[in-house]
Amino acid sequence: MEALRSLEERKAILRWGYRAMWNERDLTWLDDVVAEDVVVHDAVHGELHGLDELAELVSAVHRAFSDLEVTIEEQTGDGDTVVTRYSLSGTHEGEMIGASPTGKRVTVTGVNISRFSGAQIVEVWETWDALRLVQQLGLRRLWRGFIVPRRLPSRAEAKLSRIAPSR
């Protein structure tokens, strides 16, 4: 594929790729557009290296949500980078992270930042609302969030405690 000439072409490639990968379950587009040694920084799954790891993750999602569909909500970008905000909806019909199918329909939002080199995606930063997914499926949360005291001391109280510790 020849080098892309514009940001708009890069956006179009990603829209096509999202439809192919998620809505049509067609992973062949990966070979055409994604570099063999792509690095994906995923907020939930960590770092993925190469097409094989990326394809395996996408296939696992398809097994868990066979009717998954993506909607591109917004795209922007600059130079060799495109940012895509999206939503995914589907029914939990297959095993996922050790959880049996719930039959529940979910909608999750996310943001993808893809960096191109010429006509290929070479690096991706992916973040999506995994907590919302777990909540919609009714799965037990393993992490309860940061512990925040009911009442934080005022700055004056904090300063006073450093100057004159209580006895």
Backbone hydrogen bonds in HBPLUS format (Angstrom, degrees):
<---DONOR---> <-ACCEPTOR-->    atom                        ^
c    i                          cat <-CA-CA->   ^        H-A-AA   ^      H-
h    n   atom  resd res      DA  || num        DHA   H-A  angle D-A-AA Bond
n    s   type  num  typ     dist DA aas  dist angle  dist       angle   num
A0010-ARG N   A0006-SER O   3.25 MM   4  6.65 152.6  2.33 141.9 149.1     1
A0011-LYS N   A0007-LEU O   2.93 MM   4  6.27 159.6  1.97 155.9 161.3     2
A0012-ALA N   A0008-GLU O   2.99 MM   4  6.19 157.8  2.04 143.3 149.3     3
A0013-ILE N   A0009-GLU O   2.92 MM   4  6.18 153.9  1.99 147.9 154.7     4
A0014-LEU N   A0010-ARG O   3.09 MM   4  6.41 158.8  2.13 150.4 155.1     5
A0015-ARG N   A0011-LYS O   2.93 MM   4  6.26 158.3  1.97 153.1 159.5     6
A0016-TRP N   A0012-ALA O   2.92 MM   4  6.11 166.6  1.94 153.0 156.6     7
A0017-GLY N   A0013-ILE O   2.82 MM   4  6.01 156.6  1.87 145.9 153.5     8
A0018-TYR N   A0014-LEU O   2.83 MM   4  6.01 162.1  1.86 154.0 157.2     9
A0019-ARG N   A0015-ARG O   3.10 MM   4  6.32 167.9  2.11 150.1 153.4    10
A0020-ALA N   A0016-TRP O   2.88 MM   4  6.09 166.1  1.90 153.5 158.0    11
A0021-MET N   A0017-GLY O   2.78 MM   4  5.82 173.7  1.78 155.9 158.0    12
A0022-TRP N   A0018-TYR O   2.91 MM   4  5.75 166.5  1.93 149.1 153.5    13
A0023-ASN N   A0019-ARG O   3.01 MM   4  4.98 116.7  2.42 116.5 133.5    14
A0024-GLU N   A0019-ARG O   2.94 MM   5  6.30 145.8  2.06 160.5 167.9    15
A0026-ASP N   A0020-ALA O   2.76 MM   6  5.10 173.0  1.77 145.5 143.1    16
A0030-LEU N   A0027-LEU O   3.08 MM   3  5.68 149.7  2.17 114.6 122.1    17
A0031-ASP N   A0028-THR O   3.17 MM   3  5.70 130.6  2.42 111.2 120.6    18
A0032-ASP N   A0029-TRP O   3.02 MM   3  5.16 127.9  2.30  99.9 113.9    19
A0033-VAL N   A0029-TRP O   3.08 MM   4  6.25 147.9  2.19 156.4 164.8    20
A0034-VAL N   A0030-LEU O   2.85 MM   4  5.09 157.3  1.90 140.5 147.0    21
A0121-ILE N   A0033-VAL O   2.80 MM  88  6.22 153.3  1.87 150.1 158.9    22
A0035-ALA N   A0121-ILE O   2.88 MM  86  5.78 174.6  1.89 150.6 152.5    23
A0038-VAL N   A0035-ALA O   3.06 MM   3  5.09 150.1  2.15 120.7 116.3    24
A0051-LEU N   A0036-GLU O   3.23 MM  15  5.44 142.9  2.37 139.0 139.6    25
A0050-GLY N   A0038-VAL O   2.75 MM  12  4.85 176.7  1.75 161.9 160.9    26
A0039-VAL N   A0122-VAL O   3.27 MM  83  6.58 152.4  2.35 132.5 137.7    27
A0124-VAL N   A0039-VAL O   2.90 MM  85  6.35 152.9  1.98 157.4 161.3    28
A0040-VAL N   A0048-LEU O   2.92 MM   8  4.97 166.8  1.94 144.7 149.1    29
A0048-LEU N   A0040-VAL O   2.80 MM   8  4.97 160.9  1.83 146.6 153.3    30
A0041-HIS N   A0124-VAL O   2.71 MM  83  6.03 171.5  1.72 159.7 160.6    31
A0126-GLU N   A0041-HIS O   2.85 MM  85  6.06 169.5  1.86 150.7 152.8    32
A0042-ASP N   A0046-GLY O   2.87 MM   4  4.94 160.7  1.91 137.9 138.3    33
A0046-GLY N   A0042-ASP O   2.91 MM   4  4.94 136.5  2.10 138.9 140.1    34
A0043-ALA N   A0126-GLU O   2.89 MM  83  6.21 160.6  1.93 163.3 169.1    35
A0054-LEU N   A0050-GLY O   3.29 MM   4  6.55 163.2  2.32 149.4 154.4    36
A0055-ALA N   A0051-LEU O   2.80 MM   4  5.93 166.3  1.82 157.0 160.8    37
A0056-GLU N   A0052-ASP O   2.96 MM   4  6.12 151.7  2.04 145.2 152.9    38
A0057-LEU N   A0053-GLU O   3.08 MM   4  6.31 157.4  2.14 146.8 152.0    39
A0058-VAL N   A0054-LEU O   3.04 MM   4  6.32 166.7  2.06 155.1 158.4    40
A0059-SER N   A0055-ALA O   2.92 MM   4  6.08 157.7  1.97 145.5 152.0    41
A0060-ALA N   A0056-GLU O   2.95 MM   4  6.15 151.8  2.03 145.2 152.6    42
A0061-VAL N   A0057-LEU O   3.05 MM   4  6.37 154.3  2.12 150.4 156.9    43
A0062-HIS N   A0058-VAL O   2.97 MM   4  6.29 155.2  2.03 147.7 154.8    44
A0063-ARG N   A0059-SER O   2.91 MM   4  6.20 149.7  2.01 146.6 154.7    45
A0064-ALA N   A0060-ALA O   3.14 MM   4  6.39 148.4  2.24 142.7 150.4    46
A0065-PHE N   A0061-VAL O   2.84 MM   4  5.98 149.4  1.93 150.5 159.8    47
A0093-GLU N   A0064-ALA O   2.83 MM  29  5.57 139.9  1.99 151.9 160.9    48
A0094-GLY N   A0064-ALA O   3.09 MM  30  3.86 141.2  2.24 120.4 114.9    49
A0068-LEU N   A0065-PHE O   3.17 MM   3  5.36 156.9  2.23 119.3 117.9    50
A0069-GLU N   A0089-SER O   2.83 MM  20  5.45 150.7  1.91 153.6 163.5    51
A0089-SER N   A0069-GLU O   2.94 MM  20  5.45 157.3  1.99 152.6 160.0    52
A0071-THR N   A0087-SER O   2.85 MM  16  5.32 151.0  1.93 157.0 163.8    53
A0087-SER N   A0071-THR O   2.96 MM  16  5.32 150.4  2.05 147.3 156.6    54
A0073-GLU N   A0085-ARG O   2.80 MM  12  5.45 148.3  1.90 142.4 150.9    55
A0074-GLU N   A0085-ARG O   3.20 MM  11  5.16 153.3  2.28 141.7 140.1    56
A0085-ARG N   A0074-GLU O   2.83 MM  11  5.16 170.1  1.84 155.1 158.6    57
A0076-THR N   A0083-VAL O   2.96 MM   7  5.27 152.9  2.03 146.5 154.3    58
A0083-VAL N   A0076-THR O   2.71 MM   7  5.27 171.7  1.72 152.3 155.3    59
A0078-ASP N   A0081-THR O   2.93 MM   3  5.49 148.6  2.03 149.1 159.3    60
A0081-THR N   A0078-ASP O   3.05 MM   3  5.49 166.6  2.07 132.4 135.8    61
A0116-PHE N   A0080-ASP O   2.71 MM  36  5.10 171.1  1.71 160.0 163.2    62
A0082-VAL N   A0114-SER O   2.91 MM  32  5.34 159.6  1.95 151.6 157.8    63
A0114-SER N   A0082-VAL O   2.88 MM  32  5.34 164.1  1.90 160.9 161.8    64
A0084-THR N   A0112-ASN O   2.78 MM  28  5.13 164.2  1.80 155.0 160.6    65
A0112-ASN N   A0084-THR O   2.84 MM  28  5.13 161.1  1.87 148.7 155.2    66
A0086-TYR N   A0110-GLY O   2.99 MM  24  5.50 166.3  2.01 149.9 153.8    67
A0110-GLY N   A0086-TYR O   3.01 MM  24  5.50 154.4  2.08 148.1 148.0    68
A0088-LEU N   A0108-VAL O   2.73 MM  20  5.25 161.5  1.76 158.5 165.1    69
A0108-VAL N   A0088-LEU O   2.81 MM  20  5.25 157.3  1.86 152.8 160.6    70
A0090-GLY N   A0106-VAL O   3.04 MM  16  5.59 151.3  2.12 147.6 154.9    71
A0106-VAL N   A0090-GLY O   2.79 MM  16  5.59 163.9  1.82 163.7 167.1    72
A0092-HIS N   A0104-LYS O   2.92 MM  12  5.56 166.8  1.94 152.5 151.9    73
A0103-GLY N   A0092-HIS O   2.87 MM  11  5.06 153.3  1.94 158.5 156.4    74
A0096-MET N   A0099-ALA O   3.02 MM   3  5.12 155.8  2.08 138.9 146.6    75
A0099-ALA N   A0096-MET O   2.59 MM   3  5.12 166.5  1.61 129.9 134.6    76
A0129-ASP N   A0109-THR O   3.07 MM  20  5.93 159.9  2.11 174.1 176.5    77
A0111-VAL N   A0127-THR O   2.80 MM  16  5.47 160.4  1.84 164.4 171.1    78
A0127-THR N   A0111-VAL O   3.00 MM  16  5.47 163.0  2.03 160.6 165.5    79
A0113-ILE N   A0125-TRP O   2.83 MM  12  5.04 160.0  1.87 150.6 156.8    80
A0125-TRP N   A0113-ILE O   2.84 MM  12  5.04 154.9  1.90 144.0 152.5    81
A0115-ARG N   A0123-GLU O   2.79 MM   8  5.20 172.1  1.79 163.5 164.0    82
A0122-VAL N   A0115-ARG O   2.85 MM   7  5.95 163.3  1.88 162.3 167.1    83
A0123-GLU N   A0115-ARG O   3.42 MM   8  5.20 155.5  2.48 139.6 140.5    84
A0117-SER N   A0120-GLN O   2.80 MM   3  5.48 154.4  1.86 158.8 167.5    85
A0120-GLN N   A0117-SER O   3.20 MM   3  5.48 169.3  2.21 126.6 126.7    86
A0130-ALA N   A0128-TRP O   2.94 MM   2  5.89 126.5  2.23 112.6  97.0    87
A0133-LEU N   A0129-ASP O   3.25 MM   4  6.62 153.3  2.32 143.3 150.7    88
A0134-VAL N   A0130-ALA O   2.99 MM   4  6.30 165.4  2.01 155.7 157.9    89
A0135-GLN N   A0131-LEU O   2.91 MM   4  6.15 159.7  1.96 151.5 157.5    90
A0136-GLN N   A0132-ARG O   2.85 MM   4  6.01 162.5  1.88 152.2 156.6    91
A0137-LEU N   A0133-LEU O   3.04 MM   4  6.24 148.0  2.14 148.7 157.3    92
A0139-LEU N   A0134-VAL O   3.07 MM   5  5.36 153.0  2.14 160.4 159.0    93
A0138-GLY N   A0135-GLN O   3.05 MM   3  5.03 146.9  2.17  98.3 108.6    94
A0158-ALA N   A0154-SER O   2.91 MM   4  6.16 159.4  1.95 152.8 158.8    95
A0159-LYS N   A0155-ARG O   2.85 MM   4  6.04 161.3  1.89 150.5 155.5    96
A0160-LEU N   A0156-ALA O   2.88 MM   4  6.05 162.2  1.91 150.5 155.6    97
A0161-SER N   A0157-GLU O   2.95 MM   4  6.13 153.8  2.02 145.8 152.5    98
A0162-ARG N   A0158-ALA O   3.25 MM   4  6.53 137.0  2.44 139.2 149.5    99
A0162-ARG N   A0159-LYS O   3.13 MM   3  5.28 132.0  2.38  98.2 111.0   100
A0163-ILE N   A0159-LYS O   3.11 MM   4  6.42 147.5  2.21 146.0 155.4   101
A0164-ALA N   A0160-LEU O   2.77 MM   4  5.82 174.6  1.78 163.2 164.3   102
